[in-house]
Amino acid sequence: MNDLDTPAPDLSGLPCIIAVLEDQLTELDRMSLHIGAAHVDAAIQHLRTEQARSMIG
């Protein structure tokens, strides 16, 4: 099976997921938990990239 046979994932829930992660990022920053915040920020950036790709393709 190749990528052409695999249906595109449903990314319609990404805005809600990103919003929740952004709230968590704010809380981690407030608590000075910078390593955890960096991981959450990386996840947010990854999801935003995937969201942008889905809009293009």
Secondary structure, 3 states (H helix, E strand, C coil): CCHHHCCCCCCCCHHHHHHHHHHHHHHHHHCCCHHHHHHHHHHHHHHHHHHHHHHHC
